[in-house]
Amino acid sequence: MTDAAPRIPAAITTERLILRPFTADDLDERHAYRSLPEVARYLYHPPLTREVCATSIANRGVHAGWSADNDSLLWAVCRADRPGVLGEVVLTLTSARARQAEIGWILNPEHTGRGYATEAARALVATAFESLGVHRVFARLDALNTASAQVCERLGMRREAHLVESDLDGDRWGSEYVYAVLAREWPTA
């Protein structure tokens, strides 16, 4: 991606959170929220089974590399002051040549409304730019997902596109927004 090898951190810490790779021990907590219809509502796929959650943790929980298209880093979002998984954030290298990465986040509904999604996403975007050599981070979300649109806007991402009826969600044609931010636009501390 860049001349310098990307440095994937073992964990990412914020004021309240720790982002870390999932482990097999997180399966029950991850499945508890990923199996909920209200969590899958804007994801264009049905709620995840326990088996799919286990496979995803096994395949994506190990952060083996960040150099090829579709490499992804899946992080458990945990409170720093107590055990347990609040949700997840993921960064996928969609184009190694163009240094483009897609970010996503999912929180257990029990933990929404407290700013955790914004805090975790902000930390992951900063890592993408500062450690992984990404040029552009973007998020695709269902146009009805106002909570995620607000997260994007709090991160300083601009809405670049409104894709009308771009995907089929069961029987419903879903429209999507694409938000993005460039490395040179990201505030550095």
C-alpha positions as protocol buffer text, in pm:
chain_id: "A"
residue {
  index: 1
  type: MET
  ca { x: 0 y: 0 z: 0 }
}
residue {
  index: 2
  type: THR
  ca { x: 269 y: 247 z: 96 }
}
residue {
  index: 3
  type: ASP
  ca { x: 646 y: 230 z: 115 }
}
residue {
  index: 4
  type: ALA
  ca { x: 629 y: 169 z: 490 }
}
residue {
  index: 5
  type: ALA
  ca { x: 471 y: -157 z: 603 }
}
residue {
  index: 6
  type: PRO
  ca { x: 139 y: -97 z: 775 }
}
residue {
  index: 7
  type: ARG
  ca { x: 144 y: -151 z: 1148 }
}
residue {
  index: 8
  type: ILE
  ca { x: -166 y: -329 z: 1273 }
}
residue {
  index: 9
  type: PRO
  ca { x: -200 y: -250 z: 1641 }
}
residue {
  index: 10
  type: ALA
  ca { x: -273 y: -534 z: 1885 }
}
residue {
  index: 11
  type: ALA
  ca { x: -549 y: -318 z: 2034 }
}
residue {
  index: 12
  type: ILE
  ca { x: -680 y: 35 z: 2001 }
}
residue {
  index: 13
  type: THR
  ca { x: -770 y: 229 z: 2314 }
}
residue {
  index: 14
  type: THR
  ca { x: -981 y: 538 z: 2360 }
}
residue {
  index: 15
  type: GLU
  ca { x: -1096 y: 721 z: 2671 }
}
residue {
  index: 16
  type: ARG
  ca { x: -1373 y: 465 z: 2737 }
}
residue {
  index: 17
  type: LEU
  ca { x: -1312 y: 177 z: 2497 }
}
residue {
  index: 18
  type: ILE
  ca { x: -1075 y: -95 z: 2392 }
}
residue {
  index: 19
  type: LEU
  ca { x: -1094 y: -227 z: 2037 }
}
residue {
  index: 20
  type: ARG
  ca { x: -937 y: -570 z: 2009 }
}
residue {
  index: 21
  type: PRO
  ca { x: -957 y: -874 z: 1785 }
}
residue {
  index: 22
  type: PHE
  ca { x: -1244 y: -1109 z: 1861 }
}
residue {
  index: 23
  type: THR
  ca { x: -1163 y: -1441 z: 2024 }
}
residue {
  index: 24
  type: ALA
  ca { x: -1360 y: -1765 z: 2037 }
}
residue {
  index: 25
  type: ASP
  ca { x: -1459 y: -1667 z: 2393 }
}
residue {
  index: 26
  type: ASP
  ca { x: -1661 y: -1376 z: 2249 }
}
residue {
  index: 27
  type: LEU
  ca { x: -1892 y: -1600 z: 2045 }
}
residue {
  index: 28
  type: ASP
  ca { x: -2191 y: -1594 z: 2281 }
}
residue {
  index: 29
  type: GLU
  ca { x: -2185 y: -1216 z: 2323 }
}
residue {
  index: 30
  type: ARG
  ca { x: -2140 y: -1151 z: 1950 }
}
residue {
  index: 31
  type: HIS
  ca { x: -2415 y: -1393 z: 1855 }
}
residue {
  index: 32
  type: ALA
  ca { x: -2648 y: -1236 z: 2113 }
}
residue {
  index: 33
  type: TYR
  ca { x: -2664 y: -910 z: 1916 }
}
residue {
  index: 34
  type: ARG
  ca { x: -2588 y: -1032 z: 1560 }
}
residue {
  index: 35
  type: SER
  ca { x: -2886 y: -1270 z: 1581 }
}
residue {
  index: 36
  type: LEU
  ca { x: -3132 y: -985 z: 1648 }
}
residue {
  index: 37
  type: PRO
  ca { x: -3361 y: -878 z: 1360 }
}
residue {
  index: 38
  type: GLU
  ca { x: -3328 y: -511 z: 1464 }
}
residue {
  index: 39
  type: VAL
  ca { x: -2949 y: -535 z: 1428 }
}
residue {
  index: 40
  type: ALA
  ca { x: -2972 y: -693 z: 1080 }
}
residue {
  index: 41
  type: ARG
  ca { x: -3243 y: -449 z: 970 }
}
residue {
  index: 42
  type: TYR
  ca { x: -3009 y: -227 z: 762 }
}
residue {
  index: 43
  type: LEU
  ca { x: -2741 y: -482 z: 672 }
}
residue {
  index: 44
  type: TYR
  ca { x: -2901 y: -646 z: 365 }
}
residue {
  index: 45
  type: HIS
  ca { x: -2868 y: -993 z: 511 }
}
residue {
  index: 46
  type: PRO
  ca { x: -3063 y: -1190 z: 771 }
}
residue {
  index: 47
  type: PRO
  ca { x: -2957 y: -1213 z: 1135 }
}
residue {
  index: 48
  type: LEU
  ca { x: -2645 y: -1427 z: 1176 }
}
residue {
  index: 49
  type: THR
  ca { x: -2654 y: -1781 z: 1307 }
}
residue {
  index: 50
  type: ARG
  ca { x: -2421 y: -1895 z: 1581 }
}
residue {
  index: 51
  type: GLU
  ca { x: -2224 y: -2096 z: 1322 }
}
residue {
  index: 52
  type: VAL
  ca { x: -2177 y: -1795 z: 1094 }
}
residue {
  index: 53
  type: CYS
  ca { x: -2062 y: -1584 z: 1392 }
}
residue {
  index: 54
  type: ALA
  ca { x: -1811 y: -1854 z: 1489 }
}
residue {
  index: 55
  type: THR
  ca { x: -1676 y: -1881 z: 1134 }
}
residue {
  index: 56
  type: SER
  ca { x: -1647 y: -1504 z: 1105 }
}
residue {
  index: 57
  type: ILE
  ca { x: -1455 y: -1481 z: 1430 }
}
residue {
  index: 58
  type: ALA
  ca { x: -1222 y: -1761 z: 1319 }
}
residue {
  index: 59
  type: ASN
  ca { x: -1161 y: -1610 z: 975 }
}
residue {
  index: 60
  type: ARG
  ca { x: -1168 y: -1236 z: 1045 }
}
residue {
  index: 61
  type: GLY
  ca { x: -1077 y: -1219 z: 1412 }
}
residue {
  index: 62
  type: VAL
  ca { x: -714 y: -1291 z: 1329 }
}
residue {
  index: 63
  type: HIS
  ca { x: -550 y: -976 z: 1192 }
}
residue {
  index: 64
  type: ALA
  ca { x: -302 y: -1150 z: 965 }
}
residue {
  index: 65
  type: GLY
  ca { x: -236 y: -875 z: 716 }
}
residue {
  index: 66
  type: TRP
  ca { x: -333 y: -553 z: 550 }
}
residue {
  index: 67
  type: SER
  ca { x: -205 y: -551 z: 193 }
}
residue {
  index: 68
  type: ALA
  ca { x: -452 y: -715 z: -46 }
}
residue {
  index: 69
  type: ASP
  ca { x: -798 y: -626 z: -167 }
}
residue {
  index: 70
  type: ASN
  ca { x: -1065 y: -745 z: 78 }
}
residue {
  index: 71
  type: ASP
  ca { x: -828 y: -786 z: 373 }
}
residue {
  index: 72
  type: SER
  ca { x: -1030 y: -690 z: 677 }
}
residue {
  index: 73
  type: LEU
  ca { x: -977 y: -611 z: 1041 }
}
residue {
  index: 74
  type: LEU
  ca { x: -1269 y: -701 z: 1267 }
}
residue {
  index: 75
  type: TRP
  ca { x: -1250 y: -551 z: 1616 }
}
residue {
  index: 76
  type: ALA
  ca { x: -1458 y: -624 z: 1926 }
}
residue {
  index: 77
  type: VAL
  ca { x: -1568 y: -300 z: 2093 }
}
residue {
  index: 78
  type: CYS
  ca { x: -1528 y: -336 z: 2470 }
}
residue {
  index: 79
  type: ARG
  ca { x: -1559 y: -100 z: 2764 }
}
residue {
  index: 80
  type: ALA
  ca { x: -1221 y: -25 z: 2919 }
}
residue {
  index: 81
  type: ASP
  ca { x: -1356 y: -43 z: 3273 }
}
residue {
  index: 82
  type: ARG
  ca { x: -1543 y: -376 z: 3259 }
}
residue {
  index: 83
  type: PRO
  ca { x: -1548 y: -701 z: 3065 }
}
residue {
  index: 84
  type: GLY
  ca { x: -1788 y: -771 z: 2780 }
}
residue {
  index: 85
  type: VAL
  ca { x: -1840 y: -696 z: 2412 }
}
residue {
  index: 86
  type: LEU
  ca { x: -2053 y: -393 z: 2324 }
}
residue {
  index: 87
  type: GLY
  ca { x: -2037 y: -444 z: 1949 }
}
residue {
  index: 88
  type: GLU
  ca { x: -1790 y: -439 z: 1662 }
}
residue {
  index: 89
  type: VAL
  ca { x: -1616 y: -225 z: 1406 }
}
residue {
  index: 90
  type: VAL
  ca { x: -1463 y: -349 z: 1084 }
}
residue {
  index: 91
  type: LEU
  ca { x: -1225 y: -199 z: 832 }
}
residue {
  index: 92
  type: THR
  ca { x: -1201 y: -362 z: 488 }
}
residue {
  index: 93
  type: LEU
  ca { x: -932 y: -279 z: 234 }
}
residue {
  index: 94
  type: THR
  ca { x: -1145 y: -244 z: -78 }
}
residue {
  index: 95
  type: SER
  ca { x: -859 y: -132 z: -304 }
}
residue {
  index: 96
  type: ALA
  ca { x: -497 y: -185 z: -205 }
}
residue {
  index: 97
  type: ARG
  ca { x: -374 y: 7 z: -510 }
}
residue {
  index: 98
  type: ALA
  ca { x: -592 y: 313 z: -439 }
}
residue {
  index: 99
  type: ARG
  ca { x: -561 y: 274 z: -58 }
}
residue {
  index: 100
  type: GLN
  ca { x: -938 y: 278 z: -8 }
}
residue {
  index: 101
  type: ALA
  ca { x: -1101 y: 122 z: 300 }
}
residue {
  index: 102
  type: GLU
  ca { x: -1461 y: 73 z: 402 }
}
residue {
  index: 103
  type: ILE
  ca { x: -1558 y: 109 z: 766 }
}
residue {
  index: 104
  type: GLY
  ca { x: -1860 y: -38 z: 939 }
}
residue {
  index: 105
  type: TRP
  ca { x: -1992 y: -63 z: 1292 }
}
residue {
  index: 106
  type: ILE
  ca { x: -2258 y: -260 z: 1476 }
}
residue {
  index: 107
  type: LEU
  ca { x: -2351 y: -218 z: 1840 }
}
residue {
  index: 108
  type: ASN
  ca { x: -2565 y: -431 z: 2065 }
}
residue {
  index: 109
  type: PRO
  ca { x: -2888 y: -230 z: 2103 }
}
residue {
  index: 110
  type: GLU
  ca { x: -2838 y: -243 z: 2481 }
}
residue {
  index: 111
  type: HIS
  ca { x: -2538 y: -11 z: 2437 }
}
residue {
  index: 112
  type: THR
  ca { x: -2657 y: 239 z: 2176 }
}
residue {
  index: 113
  type: GLY
  ca { x: -2715 y: 607 z: 2241 }
}
residue {
  index: 114
  type: ARG
  ca { x: -2399 y: 655 z: 2450 }
}
residue {
  index: 115
  type: GLY
  ca { x: -2155 y: 760 z: 2176 }
}
residue {
  index: 116
  type: TYR
  ca { x: -1972 y: 426 z: 2165 }
}
residue {
  index: 117
  type: ALA
  ca { x: -2017 y: 382 z: 1788 }
}
residue {
  index: 118
  type: THR
  ca { x: -1874 y: 728 z: 1717 }
}
residue {
  index: 119
  type: GLU
  ca { x: -1586 y: 679 z: 1961 }
}
residue {
  index: 120
  type: ALA
  ca { x: -1494 y: 337 z: 1819 }
}
residue {
  index: 121
  type: ALA
  ca { x: -1530 y: 448 z: 1457 }
}
residue {
  index: 122
  type: ARG
  ca { x: -1322 y: 762 z: 1520 }
}
residue {
  index: 123
  type: ALA
  ca { x: -1043 y: 550 z: 1667 }
}
residue {
  index: 124
  type: LEU
  ca { x: -1054 y: 307 z: 1375 }
}
residue {
  index: 125
  type: VAL
  ca { x: -1050 y: 585 z: 1113 }
}
residue {
  index: 126
  type: ALA
  ca { x: -750 y: 742 z: 1288 }
}
residue {
  index: 127
  type: THR
  ca { x: -575 y: 404 z: 1286 }
}
residue {
  index: 128
  type: ALA
  ca { x: -653 y: 361 z: 916 }
}
residue {
  index: 129
  type: PHE
  ca { x: -489 y: 691 z: 831 }
}
residue {
  index: 130
  type: GLU
  ca { x: -207 y: 701 z: 1085 }
}
residue {
  index: 131
  type: SER
  ca { x: -96 y: 335 z: 1098 }
}
residue {
  index: 132
  type: LEU
  ca { x: -233 y: 157 z: 792 }
}
residue {
  index: 133
  type: GLY
  ca { x: -156 y: 410 z: 517 }
}
residue {
  index: 134
  type: VAL
  ca { x: -515 y: 447 z: 395 }
}
residue {
  index: 135
  type: HIS
  ca { x: -590 y: 742 z: 165 }
}
residue {
  index: 136
  type: ARG
  ca { x: -973 y: 736 z: 185 }
}
residue {
  index: 137
  type: VAL
  ca { x: -1216 y: 579 z: 431 }
}
residue {
  index: 138
  type: PHE
  ca { x: -1578 y: 541 z: 331 }
}
residue {
  index: 139
  type: ALA
  ca { x: -1897 y: 404 z: 481 }
}
residue {
  index: 140
  type: ARG
  ca { x: -2196 y: 266 z: 293 }
}
residue {
  index: 141
  type: LEU
  ca { x: -2524 y: 262 z: 481 }
}
residue {
  index: 142
  type: ASP
  ca { x: -2892 y: 221 z: 422 }
}
residue {
  index: 143
  type: ALA
  ca { x: -3049 y: 562 z: 367 }
}
residue {
  index: 144
  type: LEU
  ca { x: -3303 y: 483 z: 640 }
}
residue {
  index: 145
  type: ASN
  ca { x: -3025 y: 425 z: 896 }
}
residue {
  index: 146
  type: THR
  ca { x: -3027 y: 774 z: 1045 }
}
residue {
  index: 147
  type: ALA
  ca { x: -2820 y: 670 z: 1348 }
}
residue {
  index: 148
  type: SER
  ca { x: -2527 y: 561 z: 1128 }
}
residue {
  index: 149
  type: ALA
  ca { x: -2562 y: 872 z: 911 }
}
residue {
  index: 150
  type: GLN
  ca { x: -2525 y: 1078 z: 1229 }
}
residue {
  index: 151
  type: VAL
  ca { x: -2212 y: 883 z: 1323 }
}
residue {
  index: 152
  type: CYS
  ca { x: -2064 y: 959 z: 980 }
}
residue {
  index: 153
  type: GLU
  ca { x: -2144 y: 1327 z: 1017 }
}
residue {
  index: 154
  type: ARG
  ca { x: -1995 y: 1342 z: 1370 }
}
residue {
  index: 155
  type: LEU
  ca { x: -1677 y: 1192 z: 1221 }
}
residue {
  index: 156
  type: GLY
  ca { x: -1661 y: 1475 z: 969 }
}
residue {
  index: 157
  type: MET
  ca { x: -1735 y: 1250 z: 673 }
}
residue {
  index: 158
  type: ARG
  ca { x: -1912 y: 1405 z: 376 }
}
residue {
  index: 159
  type: ARG
  ca { x: -2205 y: 1242 z: 200 }
}
residue {
  index: 160
  type: GLU
  ca { x: -2071 y: 1169 z: -149 }
}
residue {
  index: 161
  type: ALA
  ca { x: -2354 y: 967 z: -298 }
}
residue {
  index: 162
  type: HIS
  ca { x: -2716 y: 865 z: -265 }
}
residue {
  index: 163
  type: LEU
  ca { x: -2763 y: 536 z: -449 }
}
residue {
  index: 164
  type: VAL
  ca { x: -3134 y: 492 z: -517 }
}
residue {
  index: 165
  type: GLU
  ca { x: -3273 y: 138 z: -487 }
}
residue {
  index: 166
  type: SER
  ca { x: -2921 y: 1 z: -511 }
}
residue {
  index: 167
  type: ASP
  ca { x: -2972 y: -324 z: -321 }
}
residue {
  index: 168
  type: LEU
  ca { x: -3249 y: -566 z: -242 }
}
residue {
  index: 169
  type: ASP
  ca { x: -3323 y: -625 z: 124 }
}
residue {
  index: 170
  type: GLY
  ca { x: -3567 y: -915 z: 120 }
}
residue {
  index: 171
  type: ASP
  ca { x: -3867 y: -767 z: -60 }
}
residue {
  index: 172
  type: ARG
  ca { x: -3762 y: -405 z: -14 }
}
residue {
  index: 173
  type: TRP
  ca { x: -3541 y: -208 z: -249 }
}
residue {
  index: 174
  type: GLY
  ca { x: -3294 y: -27 z: -29 }
}
residue {
  index: 175
  type: SER
  ca { x: -3125 y: 299 z: -108 }
}
residue {
  index: 176
  type: GLU
  ca { x: -2777 y: 370 z: 24 }
}
residue {
  index: 177
  type: TYR
  ca { x: -2569 y: 667 z: 124 }
}
residue {
  index: 178
  type: VAL
  ca { x: -2194 y: 673 z: 79 }
}
residue {
  index: 179
  type: TYR
  ca { x: -1997 y: 890 z: 321 }
}
residue {
  index: 180
  type: ALA
  ca { x: -1620 y: 942 z: 303 }
}
residue {
  index: 181
  type: VAL
  ca { x: -1322 y: 1129 z: 440 }
}
residue {
  index: 182
  type: LEU
  ca { x: -969 y: 1163 z: 303 }
}
residue {
  index: 183
  type: ALA
  ca { x: -651 y: 1129 z: 506 }
}
residue {
  index: 184
  type: ARG
  ca { x: -560 y: 1493 z: 441 }
}
residue {
  index: 185
  type: GLU
  ca { x: -899 y: 1601 z: 580 }
}
residue {
  index: 186
  type: TRP
  ca { x: -865 y: 1401 z: 901 }
}
residue {
  index: 187
  type: PRO
  ca { x: -772 y: 1609 z: 1204 }
}
residue {
  index: 188
  type: THR
  ca { x: -452 y: 1490 z: 1365 }
}
residue {
  index: 189
  type: ALA
  ca { x: -388 y: 1531 z: 1732 }
}
